[in-house]
Amino acid sequence: MPIGPITMFSIYVICWWVALFTVLPLGMNQQDQTPPTDGAQWGAPDKPNLKKKFITTTWVGAILWAVIMAVIFLGLVPIPEVSGT
């Protein structure tokens, strides 16, 4: 096995965060927003749909992670041997 389970999990976490920052702006429409009167931030969306975005992020991150793992395990990207001595 070219990499260990902790490294695999770490790669998944990185894929998840990259997917999150890619998915977050999707579906945001600020053009028809009225100015807030209750002290809220002007750029804050009315309905952020975070649950849907986290679910989307999870499966997009899993697909990205699977592609990266396939590339590593098929040997398309050589991983150097690291000696412990």
C-alpha positions in Angstrom: 0.0 0.0 0.0 1.7 3.2 -1.1 0.1 5.5 1.6 -1.4 4.9 5.0 -5.0 5.4 6.3 -4.1 8.6 8.1 -2.7 10.1 4.9 -5.8 9.0 3.0 -8.0 10.6 5.5 -5.9 13.8 5.4 -6.3 13.9 1.6 -10.1 13.5 2.0 -10.2 16.4 4.5 -8.3 18.6 2.1 -10.6 17.6 -0.8 -13.6 18.3 1.3 -12.5 21.8 2.2 -11.6 22.6 -1.4 -15.0 21.4 -2.5 -16.7 23.4 0.2 -15.1 26.7 -0.9 -16.1 25.8 -4.5 -19.7 25.0 -3.6 -20.4 27.8 -1.1 -21.0 30.6 -3.7 -23.3 28.5 -5.9 -26.9 29.6 -5.8 -26.2 33.0 -4.2 -28.1 35.8 -5.9 -27.5 39.3 -4.4 -29.0 41.4 -7.2 -32.6 41.5 -5.9 -31.7 41.8 -2.2 -33.2 44.7 -0.3 -31.1 46.6 2.2 -31.2 45.1 5.7 -33.1 47.1 8.4 -32.3 44.9 11.4 -28.6 45.5 11.6 -27.7 42.4 9.5 -24.7 42.4 7.2 -25.4 43.6 3.7 -23.7 40.7 2.0 -25.2 37.9 4.1 -27.6 35.7 2.1 -31.3 35.4 3.1 -31.2 31.6 2.7 -27.7 30.1 2.7 -28.9 26.5 2.3 -25.9 25.2 4.3 -27.2 21.7 4.9 -27.7 21.2 1.1 -24.2 22.6 0.5 -22.5 20.4 3.1 -24.2 17.3 1.5 -23.1 18.4 -1.9 -19.6 19.1 -0.6 -19.4 15.6 0.9 -20.1 13.8 -2.3 -18.0 16.1 -4.5 -15.1 15.7 -2.0 -15.6 11.9 -2.1 -15.5 11.8 -5.9 -12.4 14.0 -6.0 -10.8 11.9 -3.3 -11.5 8.7 -5.2 -9.9 10.1 -8.4 -6.8 11.1 -6.4 -6.6 7.7 -4.7 -7.0 5.9 -8.1 -4.1 8.0 -9.5 -1.9 7.2 -6.6 -2.8 3.4 -6.5 -2.4 3.0 -10.2 1.1 4.4 -10.0 0.5 7.4 -12.3 2.1 9.6 -9.7 5.2 8.0 -8.2 5.5 8.4 -4.5 9.1 8.4 -3.2 10.2 5.9 -0.6 11.0 7.5 2.7 13.4 5.7 5.0 13.0 6.0 8.7 16.7 5.9 9.4 
